[in-house]
């Protein structure tokens, strides 16, 4: 009878220890995700002069007058008009 009690207590504390480790692991994963989300800066969107589609400023192709285009082809088409 006492052996069963000791085994039960050992299983209980092992489960409690595993549960605390799991909660700590999930908290660290959540903190890492929040840090990675904070590192991604928001970027301005600009509208293509040809097709009116929004593209990130870093992906836009700018002409001499700083007008944004979504691609080199649209820049060329706009200049030939």
N, C-alpha and C positions, 0 to 999 in steps of 0.2 A: 504494500500500500504506500509506504513512504517513498519507494523507488518511483512509482508512478507520479507522485507529487513532485519529486525532484526533476523528473523528465519533463513534466508539464511546465514547471517554472523555467527550466532551461529553454524550452521551445518558446515560451512567452517572451522572455528577454531577448532571445535571438531574433524573433519577429519584430519586436519593438526596435531593436538596433537597426535591422534592415529597413524598417519603415522610416526611421530618422535619416538614414543614409540616402534613401530614395528622395525624401523631401528636400534635403540639402542639395542633391544633384539637380533636381528640377529647378530649384531656386537659382543655382549657378547658371544653368542653361538659359533661364529667363533673363538673367542679368547680362549674359553675353549677347543675347538677341537684341536687347534694348541698346546696348553699346554699339552694335553693328548698325542698328537703325539710325542712331544719332550721327554716325559718321557719314551717312549718305546725305549730302547737302541737297537742298531743293534747287532746281535749275529753272531759269526763265524759259518760257515757251514763246516762240515767234511764229507768225503766220507766213506761209509761202506766198509770194506776190503772184505767182502763176496759178496755183491750184487751191489756195486758201486753206491748206492743211497745216495744222500746228506741228512743229518739230522743236526739239530742244535746241537751245541756242548753240551749244557745242557741236551739234550735228548739222547745223544750217550752213549753207554756202552763201557768202555775202558778196555782193557786187561792189563796185567802186563807190557807190552812194550809200553803202551799208544797208541795202535792202536784202532781206533774207529770202532764200529759196531752199526748197527741200532737197534738191539735187542739182548736179551740174547741168543735166539736160534741160531742166526748167529754166535755169539761168540763161542757157544758150537760146532757148525758144523765146524767152522774154526779150532778149537783146536783138533778135532778128525781126521782131514785130515793129 
